[in-house]
Amino acid sequence: MALPDPDMFRRAYARDGYAVVRGLFSTGEVAEIAAAFDRLQAEGLALGRSFRHGNLLFRLGDDPHLGRILRMVQWPSWRNALLDRVRLDLRFVAVLKPLLGDNLKQVINQMHWKPPGAAKVEFAYHQDSRFRRPATAFRDLANSYIQTGLAIDAHTRASGAMKVIPGSHLMGDLGLGSDGPILAQTMQDEALRAVGLDPAAAVDLELAPGDLALWSPYLVHGSGINVTPADRRLYINGYVRSVDCDRGEVAFAHGRPQPLGSKPALVHFDALHEKPEPHFIEG
């Protein structure tokens, strides 16, 4: 795998708000990551309800076709050593360095599932900037933060690949999806038109296993259901320039991976220090 030319990569990302590095991880590596997904999925379903321990979160949901399903796991790196190693792989910092530098914190470490046959696995059109809270903890968000997604399975239109609006990141915060959880909503063309975007401009972000997608926190995107017979899984890791963020786990210092400490850092769970013990949650 050859990394993209840094100048061309920067220009493409600045123009479109997203970019793809093909074949960043090998077939064998992806198979190992997929096995880790399977283990975490079995653990999450065995819990039966959404569960939190520090920053680790198993988010379950009810599907009209499949019953109880696991929608996502946040900060699985506290539970699984392989997934922890992947988020700190030097290939990540090599890809991100031309855009962010090599002193990076991490505020997203997340696994997503779209099992075959599930009816409620859509993500409404949204911008990730909505979730970078509190806003005061992030500076120069447009230029200091990048979301990455590593494809574990084939991401196609049929399997519920992300749909993106190229160039939409240049419009800033549009307030999309502010009327409820995006996991509980479907993609609606009307939502795009309401903020001045043309639904016909949406592009399927198709990925092969091992491909890495990168996108801006202001890129408008969503995703549909999976109508194929196979899983559609994505490993999401979001990195931010350390000097521009007051939250998160330090991931790279001068390009060197930084392991998790003995205690989790404050990321999105505001009650981390008041309720650090393992506990079930609703919703």
C-alpha positions in Angstrom: 0.0 0.0 0.0 1.4 3.4 -1.1 0.2 6.5 0.8 -1.3 9.2 -1.4 0.8 12.2 -2.5 0.4 14.7 0.4 -0.2 17.8 -1.8 -2.8 16.1 -3.9 -4.4 14.5 -0.9 -4.7 17.9 0.9 -6.2 19.5 -2.2 -8.8 16.8 -2.7 -9.8 16.8 1.0 -10.1 20.6 1.0 -12.2 20.6 -2.1 -14.6 17.7 -1.3 -14.6 17.4 2.5 -13.6 13.8 2.3 -11.0 11.4 0.9 -10.3 7.7 0.7 -7.1 5.7 1.1 -7.5 2.4 -0.7 -6.1 -0.8 0.8 -4.6 0.7 4.0 -5.1 -2.5 5.8 -4.5 -6.0 4.3 -7.1 -8.8 3.9 -5.5 -10.7 6.8 -5.5 -7.7 9.1 -9.2 -7.0 8.3 -10.1 -10.6 9.1 -8.5 -10.2 12.5 -10.4 -6.9 13.1 -13.7 -8.6 11.9 -13.1 -11.4 14.5 -12.8 -8.7 17.2 -16.1 -7.2 16.0 -17.7 -10.6 16.3 -16.5 -11.0 19.9 -17.7 -7.5 20.9 -21.0 -8.1 19.2 -21.6 -11.3 21.2 -20.6 -9.6 24.4 -23.0 -6.7 23.7 -25.9 -8.9 22.8 -25.3 -11.0 26.0 -25.7 -7.9 28.1 -29.3 -7.4 26.8 -29.4 -3.7 27.5 -27.3 -0.7 26.7 -24.3 -0.7 29.1 -21.6 1.8 30.1 -18.4 1.5 32.0 -16.4 4.8 31.9 -16.1 5.7 28.3 -16.9 2.2 27.1 -20.5 2.1 25.9 -22.5 -0.8 24.3 -25.5 0.8 22.5 -28.3 -1.7 21.8 -31.6 -1.1 19.9 -34.8 -3.0 19.0 -35.3 -3.8 15.4 -38.7 -4.8 14.0 -37.1 -7.6 11.9 -34.3 -8.9 14.0 -35.3 -8.0 17.6 -32.5 -6.9 19.9 -29.4 -5.7 17.9 -26.1 -4.0 18.7 -26.0 -0.6 17.0 -22.5 0.6 18.1 -19.8 0.3 20.7 -18.0 3.4 21.9 -14.4 3.2 23.1 -14.0 -0.6 22.6 -10.3 -0.1 23.0 -10.8 -0.3 26.7 -12.1 -3.8 26.2 -10.1 -5.2 23.2 -6.3 -5.0 22.7 -6.4 -5.5 19.0 -8.8 -2.7 18.4 -6.7 -0.5 20.6 -3.6 -1.3 18.5 -5.4 -0.5 15.3 -6.4 3.0 16.4 -2.8 3.7 17.2 -1.4 2.2 14.1 1.3 4.3 12.5 -0.5 4.3 9.2 -3.2 6.5 10.8 -0.7 9.2 11.8 1.0 8.9 8.4 -2.3 9.6 6.6 -3.3 12.4 9.0 0.0 14.2 9.3 -0.4 16.3 6.1 -3.8 17.5 7.3 -3.4 17.8 11.1 0.2 17.2 12.1 1.4 14.4 14.3 0.3 15.6 17.8 -3.2 14.2 18.0 -5.9 13.5 20.5 -8.7 11.0 19.9 -12.3 11.8 20.8 -14.0 9.0 18.8 -13.3 5.3 19.0 -16.4 3.6 17.7 -17.7 0.4 16.1 -20.8 0.4 13.9 -22.9 -2.5 12.7 -25.5 -2.8 9.9 -26.6 -6.5 10.1 -28.3 -8.0 7.0 -32.1 -7.7 7.2 -32.2 -5.0 9.9 -34.8 -2.3 9.3 -33.7 0.3 11.8 -30.0 1.0 11.1 -30.2 4.2 9.1 -28.4 7.4 10.0 -30.2 10.6 9.1 -28.3 13.2 7.1 -26.1 15.1 9.6 -22.8 16.7 10.3 -20.4 15.3 12.9 -19.8 18.9 14.2 -23.1 18.5 16.0 -21.5 16.0 18.4 -18.3 17.8 19.2 -19.5 19.1 22.5 -19.1 21.2 24.5 -18.2 23.6 21.6 -15.9 25.5 23.9 -13.6 22.4 24.2 -12.9 22.5 20.4 -11.0 25.2 18.5 -10.8 25.7 14.7 -12.9 22.6 14.4 -13.1 22.7 10.6 -9.3 22.5 10.3 -8.3 20.6 13.5 -10.6 17.6 13.4 -11.0 14.6 11.1 -13.2 11.6 11.3 -11.9 8.3 9.9 -13.7 5.1 9.0 -12.1 1.8 8.3 -14.2 -0.6 6.2 -14.4 -4.1 7.7 -16.8 -5.3 5.0 -17.7 -4.1 1.5 -19.5 -0.8 1.7 -21.8 -0.5 -1.3 -25.1 1.3 -2.0 -26.9 -2.0 -1.3 -25.1 -2.6 2.1 -25.8 0.9 3.4 -22.7 2.8 2.4 -22.4 6.4 3.6 -23.9 9.0 1.3 -22.0 12.3 1.2 -22.5 15.7 -0.3 -19.2 16.7 -1.7 -18.2 20.3 -0.8 -21.0 20.6 1.8 -18.3 21.1 4.5 -17.7 24.6 3.1 -21.1 25.7 4.2 -20.3 25.4 7.9 -22.7 24.2 10.6 -26.2 23.7 9.0 -28.0 22.4 12.0 -29.0 19.2 10.3 -30.6 16.4 12.4 -31.1 18.6 15.4 -34.7 17.4 16.0 -33.7 14.0 17.5 -31.1 11.2 17.6 -29.8 10.5 14.1 -29.9 6.7 14.9 -33.7 7.0 15.2 -34.2 8.9 11.9 -34.0 8.1 8.2 -32.3 10.0 5.4 -34.7 12.6 4.0 -34.2 14.6 0.8 -36.4 17.3 2.3 -33.8 17.8 5.1 -31.2 18.6 2.5 -33.4 20.9 0.5 -34.2 22.8 3.7 -30.6 23.8 4.1 -30.0 24.6 0.4 -28.5 21.3 -0.7 -29.5 19.3 -3.8 -30.3 15.6 -3.0 -29.1 14.7 -6.5 -25.6 15.8 -5.4 -25.3 12.9 -2.9 -22.5 10.4 -3.7 -22.2 6.8 -2.4 -18.9 6.5 -0.5 -18.2 2.9 -1.6 -15.3 1.1 0.2 -13.7 -2.3 0.0 -12.5 -4.0 3.2 -9.3 -2.3 4.3 -10.1 1.0 2.7 -10.0 4.1 5.0 -12.3 7.0 4.5 -11.6 10.5 6.0 -14.2 13.2 6.3 -14.6 16.7 7.7 -16.8 17.3 10.8 -18.9 19.6 8.6 -19.4 17.2 5.7 -23.1 16.4 5.3 -23.6 12.6 5.2 -26.0 9.8 6.2 -26.5 6.1 5.4 -29.3 3.7 4.7 -30.2 0.1 5.4 -28.3 -3.0 4.4 -30.2 -5.2 2.0 -27.3 -7.6 1.2 -26.9 -11.0 2.9 -23.6 -9.9 4.6 -22.7 -7.6 7.5 -21.7 -4.0 6.9 -19.3 -2.9 9.7 -17.2 0.2 10.1 -14.5 1.1 12.6 -14.6 4.8 13.3 -11.7 6.8 14.9 -11.8 10.6 15.2 -8.6 12.6 15.7 -8.0 16.2 16.6 -5.0 18.4 16.8 -4.0 18.2 20.5 -3.5 21.9 21.0 -7.0 22.7 19.7 -9.0 20.3 22.0 -9.4 20.2 25.7 -10.9 16.7 25.8 -10.0 13.2 24.6 -7.3 10.7 24.9 -3.8 11.6 23.6 -3.2 9.2 20.6 0.0 10.4 19.1 2.8 12.7 20.4 5.3 13.7 17.7 4.0 10.7 15.7 4.5 8.2 18.5 1.5 6.2 19.7 0.4 6.9 23.3 -1.4 4.1 25.1 -4.5 4.5 27.3 -3.7 5.5 30.9 -5.0 3.8 34.0 -8.1 6.0 34.0 -10.2 7.2 31.1 -10.0 10.9 30.0 -13.1 13.1 29.8 -14.5 12.7 26.2 -18.3 12.9 25.7 -19.6 11.3 28.9 -19.9 14.4 31.1 -20.8 12.3 34.2 -17.6 10.2 33.8 -16.2 11.2 37.3 -19.6 11.1 39.0 -20.6 7.7 37.7 -17.5 5.7 36.6 -18.8 2.3 37.7 -20.3 -0.2 35.3 -24.0 0.3 34.9 -26.9 -0.4 32.5 -28.6 2.5 30.8 -31.9 2.9 28.8 -32.3 4.3 25.3 
